[in-house]
């Protein structure tokens, strides 16, 4: 039989794959196409989350290669910052749904904005894992985040331990009300102050979550409160914006201000070591968080039933505890007794699985 080389190859592959004649080296490997929607590559903690997710994907694929299980192929998108990033992510999510991916893993830019595309994914039968932030509306297959309430609470109890209860703390809040994680951090911080019996007064609230808005918040704080001693504490919901606030205050010589923040950015850790305004940073284990999202997603793809909602612990970095923190990539530290007054004296680095509602 005369045939071209290409046609001969096709026939050979057909015989091996369909007739199963046992041709060496030929096997069809199942793949799961997973759409990964990231928020920002300008916020270092989020970059570390992506790294953790993708390292876990690589570990899954290594295991799959040895067992013959399905491997994961990521189709990644980055939304970007600000309002433009929110709109970008809506469109990116819709594009991946239209492309027929098997699963979506999403770090939402906004809790409410992705409700419509989430419902679109539900209608298409595509499971969605959210991590870091929640999506309001529609049905998620699983949700993984840091223990954001714990992060705020640790900051609040530490700040309360540094002031007399009858001293009214003059407090400035730098928050971001658009996503669940930062709202939970604010709630935890204020609850800790209240439960410690600490008096406080919120002088003003600003919004910042990344460097541009952080620089603006820092300038606005200095404009509104120019007198030294007019502010006791600044609480920032993350280092993405908070570091720029610290830079502005430090440059203006406002070293009387104590800053409490969240995330564990290496620069913030250095500020704590140097005694440069920041006194506590409740640090995320960003890499383990991204890995948990990928693990939950792969379990869903294999028709397993992972816990719906689980929280990765956060670590309270202070001058007393900084040597126990291993960084964003982990590993999670061993339990220890907090060297400050607390209603719950022991810190425990456990994954917290929340009961299904």
Secondary structure, DSSP 8 states (H G I E B T S, - for coil): ----HHHHHHHHHHIIIII----TT-----EEEEEEEE--SSSHHHHHHHHHHHHHHHHHHHHHHHHT--EEEEEEEE--SHHHHHHHHHHHHHHHHHTT-SEEEE--S-TTTTHHHHHHHHHHT-EEEEESS---SS--SEEEEE-HHHHHHHHHHHHHHTS-TTS-EEEEEEE-TTSHHHHHHHHHHHHHHHHTT--EEEEEEEE-SSHHHHHHHHHHHHHH--STTS-SEEEES-HHHHHHHHHHHHHTT-TT-EEEEEE--HHHHHHHHHTSSEEEEEEE-HHHHHHHHHHHHHHHHTT----SEEEE-EEEE-TTTGGG---TT------EE-SS--SS-EE----EEE---
